[in-house]
């Protein structure tokens, strides 16, 4: 059983688990299945907007697909969520990436 299959099995038991959804999105991305990763990150952000790491990861994927405007929107929202959560590290990473996109 692959890692992705294991995560999917765990999610069948706990479909609302944010960490498992994040892990599956990351695995989809690592497997090269960008559409599935995007779908899963979108789902996670919709249901758990405070899951800060999802914004940065999704922004990286959409930039690779040429969706720079969408990446900027995600990063802007992610920066705000990180600021609210007091996550200075995530906020700084996203600010740096946003500045690169503006450059």
N, C-alpha and C positions, 0 to 999 in steps of 0.2 A: 504494500500500500504506500503510495507516494505521500509526501508531506501535505500536499494540497488535498488529497483524499482524506487524510486524517483530520485536517482542519474542517473540511466540509462535514465530516461525520460528527465532530464535536459541535459544530454549528447547528446541525440537525436537532441536537438536544438542547442547545441554548442559542437560538437564533438572534436574540437581541444583545448578546455579549459583545461589547465594543472592542475589547482586546482581540477576541477571536476574529471578528470582522476585519480589524486592522491587519492581523497576521495573515489572513487569507488574501487580502488586497496586496500585501507585500509579496506573498508567494506567487500570486498571479503575475505581478510585475517581474519578479525574478525569473519566472518561467517564460517571459516574453509575451504573455497574454495581456497586452495593454488594455484592450476593450473591457475585459473582465475586471482588471484592476481599477480602471476608471469607474466602472459601475459600482464596485464594492466601496471605493472611497466616497463616491457621491452618496451612496446609501448611508454610510457612516456619518458623514458631515450633516446630512439631513436629520438623522435621528439623535446624534450626539454632537452638537456643534462645539462643545467644549473639548473634543478630542483633537487637540492642537496639532499633533504630529501628522494627522491626515491631510491638512491643508498643504503643508510643505511637500509631502510625498506626491500628492495629486498634482500640485503645480509643476513639479519636475517632469512628470509624465506628459502633461499637456504641452509643455514647452517643446519637448521632443517631437510632438506631433504638429508643431507650428502654431499652437493656440496661445500665443503670447498674451493677448488681451485677457483671456480666461485665467491664465496663470497670475496676471497682475491682480485680478479681482480676488482670486483665492488667497493670494499672499496678503492682500490688504485686510481681508476678513480674518485670516489666520493670525496676523499681527495683533489685531484688536482682541481676539480671543486669548492669545498668549499674554497680552498685557493684563487683561482682566484676571487671568489665572496666576499672575505673578511669575510666569515662566520666562525669565529674562533670556535664557539660552535660546529657546525656540524663537522668541521674538527677534533676537539678534540674527539668527540664521536666516529667517524669512526676510528681514530688512536687507540683509546683504544680498540675497538672491534678487529681491525686488530692485535694488540699485543696479545690479548687473543687467537686468532686463531693460532698465531705463537708459543705460549707458550707451 
